[in-house]
Amino acid sequence: MTAQQTLPSDLEIARQAELWPLGQVAARAGIPEEDLIPYGRHVAKVDLRVLDTPAGRPPARLVVVTAVTPTPLGEGKTTTAVGLAQGLAASGKQATLTLRQPSMGPTFGVKGGAAGGGYSQIVPMEALNLHLTGDFHAVTAAHNLLAAMIDAHLFHGNRLEIDPQNISWRRVLDMNDRALRNVVTGLGSRQDGVPRQTGFDITAASEVMVILSLATSLQDLRARLGRIVIGFTRSGQPVTAEQLGAAGAMAVILKDALQPNLMQTLEHTPALIHAGPFGNIATGNSSVMADLVGSRAADYLITEAGFGADMGAERFFNVKCRVSGLRPAAAVLVVTVRALKTHSGRHRVVAGQPLPAAMLEENPGDVRAGADNLRKHIEIVRGFGVSPVVAINVFPGDFDSEHAVIQEVAQAAGARVARATHVADGGAGATELAQAVMAACEDPSDFRPTYDLADPLVTKLEKVACGVYGADGLDLSPQARRDLKRFEELGYGHFPVVIAKTHLSISSDPRLRGAPTGWRLPVREVRAAAGAGYVYAICGDMRTMPGLGRAPAACKIDLDENGEIQGLF
């Protein structure tokens, strides 16, 4: 068994860190100091003009960090991504990290922070978790400006003949608030607007957030905003933000937000923090712009994809890499003993509750019983022609016999495997993982997306459902068939696809553990994110506006007598 370790809190560790001047950090990422736009002492925007200068070297080896199917415990993708970047630096390599910005809603709801953990963190962690440079607020403002202009258009005569019952553009807020999921606007006198039912989503679920993450230039951002479809006319024609005259002002609001944010890890590895799209209904990846900036001077560019390999990594491969033009060299699959014991179906785990006592006992049989999930995720990564590396995120209380089962399963499935103690030991605890990743990056490259963009939309959905998830096929509702037909007719047939399903199972049923077989993917409806440039299928009931629990993390977050933030973790 690994030695029990008592670490200071994440916030305590972060405050003890000696941060480098950002100019020194930027130099490691090949960013001239004159291209930094400071936001305080330890955060800076990166001027996009840096991309106008040739890098003078091949792009970095691109490595995506993903995981097995998430459990309520969390498997530690962000900490592993940070630890790996530090481990590569400790191995004498130059690494740059690109990550999504945390949403404040989950920070005040359940997470209490999302900057990594232990000695593998992004710092200053207070800035990362609270506002940062205001990008989320810019997305909120741009999104809600469009919503306001829709309602103003209805009030002033509805020249475009928008069908009020067929408006899909809701409002957003970067906070968990279930009471806003469904609302009626325009109540009061006639001067207060046209009454209609609508609602709020969390800012991370906004199509504007996805556009920010996929835009490759300011001009591309402006064009994508103009293509947003907010609803349809009474005759069934799409209505765009361009037609409403909103896209230009939205681009103005987002101009500064398009610049990635430079921070550093505890060991001074450059970290570009940018965008934060949802992982279930959207792409779940940080920005293309950050990847383009980060790939210029590093040996390795480490990025993270949301949820498991069937979710964020699938979209990374099929959507993001197509936009960026960057080819992945390897993928890291994060796994924990606790996760595989949970996937065994032998233990009931509840978020925020103590682990069942039986889960803490040495039981390699439980790990083996849950290993089908790991095998399937390795298969998913290998299906893209990418070399997988299984990272065992070691926790105090793990047993060597349980790690041995993971190693046996991973190697038998054709993956490299390494233990990592980066939370307790920082980069030094991830050098074994770094060596495995470097070896994987030397494997012959055979990257291949799941489908061709020329395939019909339904074929793309089938290839993801069957080839990635392992479903036996699709069950399309009549509405979904009509949607697909309409989007093909509207010229969206060349778009990639996103499947909005539960993240708690590789299947569409959150109750199915492991690697389910003998199931079909039910598609209830299909929607178009025309500005972002993809079509997404709704395959379940996803909440796009989270709620607060009985005792949210916000109850613990406060200022002490010295004005210092406390309660983030």
VOFI-996846 format. One line per 8 residues: their letters; for each residue x, y, z of C-alpha. Coordinates in Angstrom, 1 decimal. Layout:
BEGIN
a> X/Y/Z ~ ...
***
This chain:
BEGIN
mtaqqtlp> 0.0/0.0/0.0 ~ 1.2/3.5/-0.7 ~ 2.2/5.6/2.2 ~ -0.5/7.7/3.7 ~ 0.2/11.4/3.0 ~ -1.4/14.4/4.5 ~ -1.1/17.4/2.2 ~ -1.9/21.0/2.9
sdleiarq> -5.1/22.2/1.2 ~ -4.9/23.1/-2.5 ~ -5.3/26.8/-1.6 ~ -2.6/26.6/1.0 ~ -0.2/25.0/-1.5 ~ -1.0/27.6/-4.1 ~ -0.4/30.5/-1.7 ~ 3.0/29.1/-0.7
aelwplgq> 4.2/29.1/-4.4 ~ 6.8/31.5/-5.6 ~ 5.5/32.6/-9.0 ~ 7.7/33.6/-11.8 ~ 7.3/36.9/-13.7 ~ 5.0/36.2/-16.6 ~ 7.6/37.4/-19.1 ~ 9.8/34.5/-17.9
vaaragip> 7.0/32.0/-18.2 ~ 6.1/33.3/-21.7 ~ 9.6/32.9/-22.9 ~ 9.2/29.1/-22.2 ~ 6.2/29.1/-24.5 ~ 7.9/31.1/-27.2 ~ 5.8/34.2/-26.6 ~ 7.6/37.5/-26.7
eedlipyg> 7.0/39.6/-23.6 ~ 5.8/42.5/-25.8 ~ 2.9/40.3/-26.9 ~ 1.6/40.0/-23.3 ~ -1.3/42.2/-22.1 ~ -1.1/42.0/-18.3 ~ -4.1/41.5/-16.1 ~ -2.6/42.0/-12.7
rhvakvdl> 0.7/40.5/-11.8 ~ 0.3/36.8/-12.7 ~ -2.3/36.6/-15.5 ~ -1.9/38.0/-19.0 ~ -3.7/37.9/-22.4 ~ -1.6/36.9/-25.3 ~ -1.9/39.2/-28.3 ~ -2.9/37.2/-31.4
rvldtpag> -0.3/39.0/-33.5 ~ 2.1/36.3/-32.0 ~ 0.7/34.0/-34.7 ~ 1.8/36.3/-37.5 ~ 5.4/35.5/-36.8 ~ 6.7/32.1/-38.1 ~ 7.5/29.7/-35.3 ~ 10.8/28.6/-36.9
rpparlvv> 10.3/25.0/-35.8 ~ 7.8/22.1/-36.2 ~ 4.6/22.2/-34.1 ~ 4.7/20.6/-30.7 ~ 3.7/16.9/-30.3 ~ 0.0/17.2/-29.4 ~ -1.2/15.0/-26.4 ~ -4.8/14.9/-25.2
vtavtptp> -5.6/13.9/-21.7 ~ -8.9/12.0/-21.3 ~ -10.2/9.4/-18.9 ~ -12.4/6.4/-18.3 ~ -16.2/7.1/-17.8 ~ -16.5/9.6/-15.0 ~ -17.6/8.6/-11.5 ~ -18.9/10.9/-8.7
lgegkttt> -15.4/10.7/-7.2 ~ -13.6/12.4/-10.1 ~ -10.6/10.8/-11.8 ~ -8.2/13.7/-11.9 ~ -7.8/14.6/-15.6 ~ -6.8/18.2/-14.9 ~ -4.3/17.3/-12.2 ~ -2.9/14.7/-14.5
avglaqgl> -2.6/17.1/-17.4 ~ -0.8/19.6/-15.1 ~ 1.4/16.9/-13.6 ~ 2.3/15.5/-17.0 ~ 3.3/18.9/-18.3 ~ 5.5/19.4/-15.2 ~ 6.8/15.8/-15.6 ~ 7.9/16.5/-19.1
aasgkqat> 9.7/19.6/-18.0 ~ 11.4/17.6/-15.2 ~ 12.5/15.2/-17.9 ~ 14.2/18.0/-19.8 ~ 11.5/18.7/-22.4 ~ 9.6/21.9/-23.1 ~ 5.9/21.5/-22.4 ~ 3.0/23.9/-22.7
ltlrqpsm> -0.5/23.2/-21.3 ~ -3.9/24.3/-22.7 ~ -7.0/24.0/-20.5 ~ -10.5/25.1/-20.3 ~ -11.4/27.9/-17.9 ~ -13.6/26.7/-15.0 ~ -17.2/27.9/-14.8 ~ -18.1/29.8/-11.7
gptfgvkg> -21.4/28.0/-11.4 ~ -19.8/24.6/-10.6 ~ -17.1/26.3/-8.5 ~ -19.8/27.7/-6.1 ~ -21.9/24.5/-6.6 ~ -20.0/21.3/-6.1 ~ -16.4/21.6/-7.2 ~ -15.2/24.5/-5.0
gaagggys> -12.4/25.0/-7.6 ~ -11.0/23.5/-10.7 ~ -7.3/24.5/-10.9 ~ -5.8/21.0/-10.5 ~ -4.8/19.7/-7.1 ~ -2.0/19.3/-4.6 ~ 1.3/20.0/-6.3 ~ -0.1/19.9/-9.8
qivpmeal> -2.0/23.1/-10.0 ~ -2.5/26.3/-12.1 ~ -1.7/29.4/-10.1 ~ -2.9/31.8/-8.8 ~ -5.8/29.4/-8.2 ~ -8.1/32.2/-6.9 ~ -7.8/34.1/-10.2 ~ -8.4/30.9/-12.3
nlhltgdf> -11.6/30.0/-10.4 ~ -13.1/33.5/-10.0 ~ -13.6/35.6/-13.2 ~ -10.0/35.4/-14.5 ~ -9.9/38.0/-17.3 ~ -13.7/38.2/-17.7 ~ -14.0/36.0/-20.8 ~ -17.1/34.2/-19.4
havtaahn> -18.7/37.5/-18.7 ~ -18.0/38.6/-22.3 ~ -19.6/35.4/-23.6 ~ -22.6/36.0/-21.3 ~ -23.0/39.6/-22.6 ~ -22.6/38.7/-26.2 ~ -25.1/35.9/-25.9 ~ -27.7/37.9/-24.0
llaamida> -27.3/40.9/-26.4 ~ -28.5/38.6/-29.2 ~ -31.4/37.4/-27.0 ~ -32.4/41.1/-26.3 ~ -32.3/41.9/-29.9 ~ -34.6/39.0/-30.7 ~ -37.2/40.2/-28.3 ~ -36.8/43.8/-29.5
hlfhgnrl> -37.3/42.6/-33.1 ~ -40.6/40.9/-32.0 ~ -41.7/44.0/-30.2 ~ -41.0/46.3/-33.1 ~ -43.1/44.5/-35.6 ~ -41.3/41.3/-36.4 ~ -40.2/42.2/-39.9 ~ -38.4/38.9/-40.4
eidpqnis> -41.6/37.0/-39.4 ~ -39.9/35.0/-36.7 ~ -42.1/32.3/-35.2 ~ -42.2/33.1/-31.5 ~ -42.9/29.4/-30.8 ~ -39.8/28.3/-32.8 ~ -37.1/30.4/-31.1 ~ -34.2/28.3/-29.8
wrrvldmn> -32.0/31.1/-28.5 ~ -32.3/31.3/-24.7 ~ -30.4/33.5/-22.2 ~ -27.3/32.4/-20.2 ~ -25.8/33.1/-16.8 ~ -22.5/31.7/-15.3 ~ -24.2/30.5/-12.2 ~ -26.1/27.4/-11.1
dralrnvv> -29.7/28.4/-10.8 ~ -32.5/25.8/-11.4 ~ -35.2/28.4/-11.0 ~ -34.2/30.0/-14.3 ~ -34.4/26.9/-16.4 ~ -37.9/27.8/-17.7 ~ -39.2/31.4/-17.5 ~ -41.7/33.6/-19.2
tglgsrqd> -40.4/36.9/-20.5 ~ -42.3/40.1/-21.5 ~ -44.9/40.0/-18.7 ~ -46.3/43.3/-17.5 ~ -47.6/46.1/-19.8 ~ -47.4/46.2/-23.6 ~ -44.3/48.3/-23.3 ~ -42.5/45.4/-21.5
gvprqtgf> -42.3/43.2/-24.5 ~ -43.9/40.2/-26.2 ~ -44.7/37.5/-23.7 ~ -43.2/34.2/-24.6 ~ -41.8/31.1/-22.8 ~ -38.0/30.7/-22.8 ~ -35.3/30.0/-20.2 ~ -31.7/30.2/-19.1
ditaasev> -28.7/27.9/-19.7 ~ -25.3/28.2/-18.0 ~ -22.8/30.2/-19.9 ~ -20.6/27.2/-20.6 ~ -23.5/25.7/-22.6 ~ -23.8/28.8/-24.9 ~ -23.1/28.3/-28.6 ~ -21.1/31.6/-28.3
mvilslat> -18.7/29.7/-25.9 ~ -18.2/27.0/-28.5 ~ -17.6/29.6/-31.2 ~ -15.0/31.2/-29.0 ~ -13.3/27.9/-28.6 ~ -13.3/27.0/-32.3 ~ -12.6/30.3/-33.9 ~ -9.2/30.5/-35.7
slqdlrar> -9.1/34.3/-36.1 ~ -11.0/37.5/-35.3 ~ -12.5/37.3/-38.9 ~ -13.5/33.7/-38.3 ~ -15.1/34.6/-35.0 ~ -17.1/37.4/-36.7 ~ -18.3/35.1/-39.5 ~ -19.3/32.3/-37.1
lgrivigf> -21.3/34.7/-35.0 ~ -23.2/35.8/-38.1 ~ -24.2/32.2/-38.9 ~ -25.8/31.6/-35.6 ~ -29.4/30.4/-36.1 ~ -31.7/31.7/-33.4 ~ -34.9/30.1/-34.6 ~ -37.1/29.9/-37.7
trsgqpvt> -39.7/31.9/-39.5 ~ -43.3/30.8/-39.8 ~ -42.4/29.4/-43.2 ~ -39.6/27.3/-41.7 ~ -36.6/29.3/-42.9 ~ -33.7/29.8/-40.5 ~ -33.1/33.3/-38.9 ~ -29.5/34.3/-38.2
aeqlgaag> -27.8/36.7/-35.9 ~ -26.6/38.4/-39.1 ~ -30.1/39.1/-40.2 ~ -30.9/40.6/-36.8 ~ -27.9/42.9/-37.1 ~ -26.4/41.5/-33.9 ~ -23.3/39.7/-35.0 ~ -21.0/42.8/-35.4
amavilkd> -21.7/44.1/-31.8 ~ -21.3/40.5/-30.5 ~ -17.9/40.3/-32.1 ~ -16.9/43.7/-30.6 ~ -17.8/42.4/-27.1 ~ -15.7/39.2/-27.7 ~ -12.7/40.8/-29.4 ~ -10.5/40.7/-26.3
alqpnlmq> -11.9/37.4/-25.1 ~ -10.5/35.7/-28.2 ~ -7.0/36.1/-26.8 ~ -5.9/33.2/-24.7 ~ -4.9/33.7/-21.1 ~ -1.4/32.9/-19.9 ~ -0.8/31.5/-16.4 ~ 1.7/29.0/-14.9
tlehtpal> 1.8/25.8/-13.0 ~ 3.4/25.5/-9.6 ~ 6.6/24.5/-11.4 ~ 6.3/27.4/-13.9 ~ 5.2/25.5/-16.9 ~ 3.3/27.8/-19.3 ~ -0.5/27.2/-19.2 ~ -2.9/28.8/-21.7
ihagpfgn> -6.4/28.9/-20.1 ~ -9.1/29.7/-22.6 ~ -12.8/29.0/-23.2 ~ -14.9/26.5/-21.4 ~ -17.6/24.8/-23.5 ~ -19.8/22.1/-21.9 ~ -18.7/18.5/-22.3 ~ -22.1/16.9/-22.9
iatgnssv> -24.0/19.0/-25.4 ~ -20.9/20.9/-26.8 ~ -17.3/20.1/-27.6 ~ -15.8/20.0/-24.0 ~ -12.4/21.3/-25.1 ~ -10.3/24.4/-24.6 ~ -9.8/26.7/-27.6 ~ -8.2/26.1/-30.9
madlvgsr> -6.5/29.5/-30.5 ~ -4.7/28.4/-27.4 ~ -3.5/25.2/-29.1 ~ -2.2/27.2/-32.1 ~ -0.3/29.6/-29.8 ~ 0.9/26.8/-27.5 ~ 2.1/24.5/-30.3 ~ 4.6/27.1/-31.6
aadylite> 7.7/26.6/-29.3 ~ 7.1/23.5/-27.1 ~ 8.3/20.0/-27.6 ~ 4.9/18.8/-26.3 ~ 1.5/20.5/-26.1 ~ -0.7/18.9/-23.4 ~ -4.4/19.5/-23.5 ~ -7.5/18.1/-21.8
agfgadmg> -10.8/16.9/-23.1 ~ -13.9/16.8/-21.0 ~ -15.4/13.6/-19.5 ~ -14.3/10.3/-20.9 ~ -12.8/9.2/-24.3 ~ -16.3/8.7/-25.7 ~ -17.2/12.3/-25.0 ~ -14.6/15.1/-25.0
aerffnvk> -11.9/13.0/-26.7 ~ -14.2/11.9/-29.5 ~ -15.1/15.6/-30.1 ~ -11.4/16.6/-29.8 ~ -10.6/14.1/-32.6 ~ -13.6/14.5/-34.8 ~ -14.3/18.3/-34.4 ~ -11.5/20.3/-32.8
crvsglrp> -8.6/18.7/-34.7 ~ -10.4/19.2/-38.0 ~ -10.6/23.0/-37.2 ~ -7.1/23.4/-35.8 ~ -5.3/21.2/-38.4 ~ -3.2/19.8/-35.6 ~ -2.8/16.0/-35.4 ~ -2.7/14.2/-32.1
aaavlvvt> 0.5/12.2/-31.3 ~ -0.8/10.3/-28.2 ~ -3.7/10.2/-25.7 ~ -3.5/9.7/-22.0 ~ -6.3/7.8/-20.3 ~ -6.6/8.7/-16.6 ~ -7.8/5.9/-14.4 ~ -8.0/5.3/-10.6
vralkths> -8.5/2.2/-8.5 ~ -11.6/3.9/-7.1 ~ -13.1/4.4/-10.5 ~ -12.7/0.8/-11.6 ~ -14.1/-0.4/-8.3 ~ -17.1/1.9/-8.9 ~ -17.5/0.5/-12.5 ~ -17.6/-3.0/-11.0
grhrvvag> -21.2/-2.3/-9.9 ~ -20.3/-3.7/-6.5 ~ -20.3/-0.4/-4.6 ~ -22.7/2.5/-4.4 ~ -20.9/5.8/-4.5 ~ -22.7/9.1/-3.8 ~ -21.0/12.5/-4.5 ~ -20.1/14.3/-1.3
qplpaaml> -20.6/11.2/0.8 ~ -17.8/9.1/2.4 ~ -16.7/6.1/0.4 ~ -18.2/2.7/1.4 ~ -15.8/1.0/3.8 ~ -15.6/-2.1/1.5 ~ -14.1/0.1/-1.3 ~ -11.1/1.0/0.9
eenpgdvr> -10.2/-2.7/1.4 ~ -7.6/-4.5/-0.8 ~ -9.6/-6.1/-3.5 ~ -8.0/-6.6/-6.9 ~ -11.1/-8.6/-7.9 ~ -13.2/-5.5/-7.7 ~ -10.7/-3.7/-9.9 ~ -10.8/-6.5/-12.5
agadnlrk> -14.6/-6.6/-12.4 ~ -14.7/-2.9/-13.5 ~ -11.9/-3.2/-16.0 ~ -14.2/-3.5/-19.0 ~ -14.7/0.2/-18.9 ~ -11.0/0.8/-19.2 ~ -10.7/-1.7/-22.1 ~ -13.4/0.0/-24.0
hieivrgf> -11.8/3.5/-23.6 ~ -8.5/2.1/-24.8 ~ -10.3/0.6/-27.8 ~ -11.9/4.0/-28.5 ~ -8.5/5.8/-28.5 ~ -6.9/3.1/-30.7 ~ -9.9/3.4/-33.1 ~ -8.7/6.9/-33.9
gvspvvai> -5.2/5.6/-34.7 ~ -3.8/7.3/-31.7 ~ -1.4/5.6/-29.2 ~ -3.0/5.3/-25.7 ~ -1.1/5.7/-22.4 ~ -3.0/4.7/-19.3 ~ -2.1/6.9/-16.3 ~ -2.8/5.4/-12.9
nvfpgdfd> -3.6/8.4/-10.8 ~ -2.4/7.0/-7.5 ~ -4.3/7.8/-4.3 ~ -3.2/7.2/-0.7 ~ -4.8/3.9/0.3 ~ -4.4/2.2/-3.0 ~ -2.7/-1.3/-3.0 ~ 0.0/-2.5/-5.3
sehaviqe> -2.0/-5.5/-6.1 ~ -4.8/-3.3/-7.5 ~ -2.3/-1.3/-9.6 ~ -1.0/-4.5/-10.9 ~ -4.4/-5.5/-12.3 ~ -4.7/-2.1/-14.1 ~ -1.2/-2.6/-15.6 ~ -2.1/-6.1/-16.8
vaqaagar> -5.4/-5.0/-18.3 ~ -3.9/-2.0/-20.0 ~ -0.9/-3.8/-21.5 ~ -3.1/-6.7/-22.7 ~ -5.3/-4.1/-24.5 ~ -2.2/-2.6/-26.3 ~ -1.6/0.5/-24.2 ~ 1.4/1.7/-22.3
varathva> 0.8/2.3/-18.6 ~ 2.5/4.3/-15.9 ~ 1.8/5.2/-12.3 ~ 1.6/8.9/-11.4 ~ 1.9/10.5/-8.0 ~ 1.8/14.1/-9.3 ~ -0.7/15.3/-6.7 ~ 1.7/14.6/-3.9
dggagate> 5.0/14.9/-5.7 ~ 4.4/17.4/-8.6 ~ 6.4/16.9/-11.7 ~ 8.7/14.4/-10.1 ~ 5.7/12.2/-9.5 ~ 4.9/12.2/-13.3 ~ 8.2/11.4/-14.9 ~ 7.3/7.8/-15.4
laqavmaa> 4.2/9.0/-17.2 ~ 6.2/11.5/-19.1 ~ 8.5/8.8/-20.4 ~ 5.6/6.6/-21.5 ~ 4.0/9.6/-23.3 ~ 7.3/10.4/-25.1 ~ 7.6/6.8/-26.2 ~ 3.9/6.8/-27.4
cedpsdfr> 4.6/9.9/-29.5 ~ 7.3/8.0/-31.4 ~ 4.8/5.4/-32.6 ~ 3.9/5.6/-36.3 ~ 1.1/8.1/-36.8 ~ -2.2/6.8/-38.2 ~ -4.7/9.4/-37.0 ~ -8.1/9.0/-38.6
ptydladp> -11.5/10.6/-37.7 ~ -14.5/8.4/-37.3 ~ -16.3/9.7/-40.4 ~ -15.8/11.7/-43.6 ~ -17.4/15.1/-43.7 ~ -19.0/14.1/-47.0 ~ -21.0/11.4/-45.2 ~ -24.7/12.1/-44.7
lvtklekv> -25.5/13.3/-41.2 ~ -27.3/10.1/-40.3 ~ -24.2/8.1/-41.4 ~ -22.0/10.2/-39.2 ~ -24.2/9.6/-36.2 ~ -24.2/5.9/-36.9 ~ -20.5/5.7/-37.1 ~ -20.0/7.4/-33.8
acgvygad> -22.8/5.4/-32.1 ~ -21.6/2.1/-33.4 ~ -17.9/2.6/-34.0 ~ -17.1/4.6/-30.9 ~ -19.8/3.8/-28.3 ~ -20.4/0.2/-29.3 ~ -24.2/0.6/-29.9 ~ -26.0/-1.8/-32.2
gldlspqa> -27.5/1.1/-34.2 ~ -29.7/4.2/-34.0 ~ -33.3/4.5/-33.1 ~ -34.4/7.8/-34.7 ~ -37.7/9.4/-33.6 ~ -39.9/10.9/-36.3 ~ -38.8/14.3/-35.2 ~ -35.1/13.4/-35.5
rrdlkrfe> -35.7/12.1/-39.0 ~ -37.4/15.4/-40.0 ~ -34.6/17.4/-38.4 ~ -31.9/15.5/-40.3 ~ -33.7/15.9/-43.6 ~ -34.2/19.6/-43.0 ~ -30.6/20.2/-42.0 ~ -29.3/18.4/-45.1
elgyghfp> -31.6/20.6/-47.2 ~ -30.4/23.8/-45.5 ~ -26.8/22.9/-46.4 ~ -25.6/21.7/-43.0 ~ -24.9/18.1/-44.3 ~ -21.1/18.7/-44.4 ~ -21.0/19.6/-40.7 ~ -19.4/17.2/-38.1
vviakthl> -21.8/15.8/-35.5 ~ -21.9/15.9/-31.7 ~ -24.0/13.5/-29.7 ~ -25.5/14.9/-26.5 ~ -25.8/12.0/-24.1 ~ -25.0/11.2/-20.5 ~ -21.4/11.3/-19.5 ~ -22.0/8.6/-16.8
sissdprl> -22.0/5.7/-19.2 ~ -20.5/4.9/-22.6 ~ -24.1/4.2/-23.6 ~ -27.0/6.6/-23.5 ~ -28.3/5.1/-20.2 ~ -26.5/6.4/-17.1 ~ -27.3/3.2/-15.2 ~ -25.2/1.0/-17.5
rgaptgwr> -21.7/0.5/-16.2 ~ -18.6/-1.0/-17.8 ~ -18.8/-1.4/-21.6 ~ -22.4/-2.0/-22.4 ~ -23.4/-4.1/-25.4 ~ -26.7/-5.0/-27.0 ~ -28.2/-1.5/-26.9 ~ -29.2/1.1/-29.4
lpvrevra> -28.8/4.8/-29.3 ~ -32.2/6.6/-29.1 ~ -32.1/10.0/-30.9 ~ -35.0/12.2/-29.7 ~ -34.2/15.3/-31.8 ~ -31.4/16.9/-33.8 ~ -30.4/20.6/-33.5 ~ -27.9/22.7/-35.5
aagagyvy> -25.2/24.9/-34.0 ~ -24.7/26.6/-37.4 ~ -22.3/29.2/-36.0 ~ -20.1/26.7/-34.2 ~ -20.4/24.5/-37.3 ~ -21.8/21.2/-36.1 ~ -25.1/19.4/-35.8 ~ -25.9/17.8/-32.4
aicgdmrt> -28.3/14.9/-31.6 ~ -30.2/14.9/-28.3 ~ -30.0/11.4/-26.8 ~ -31.2/11.8/-23.3 ~ -32.2/14.5/-20.8 ~ -29.2/16.8/-20.2 ~ -29.5/19.7/-17.8 ~ -28.0/22.8/-19.4
mpglgrap> -28.6/24.9/-16.3 ~ -27.4/23.1/-13.1 ~ -28.9/23.6/-9.7 ~ -27.4/24.1/-6.3 ~ -27.3/21.3/-3.8 ~ -28.5/21.5/-0.2 ~ -25.0/22.5/1.0 ~ -23.2/24.1/-2.0
aackidld> -19.5/25.0/-2.0 ~ -20.6/28.6/-1.9 ~ -21.5/28.2/1.8 ~ -17.8/27.6/2.6 ~ -16.3/30.4/0.4 ~ -15.6/33.7/2.2 ~ -13.0/36.3/3.1 ~ -11.0/36.0/6.3
engeiqgl> -10.1/38.9/8.6 ~ -7.2/39.8/6.3 ~ -9.3/39.9/3.2 ~ -7.9/36.7/1.9 ~ -10.2/34.2/0.0 ~ -10.9/31.0/1.9 ~ -12.9/27.9/1.1 ~ -11.7/27.2/-2.5
f> -10.4/23.7/-2.8
***
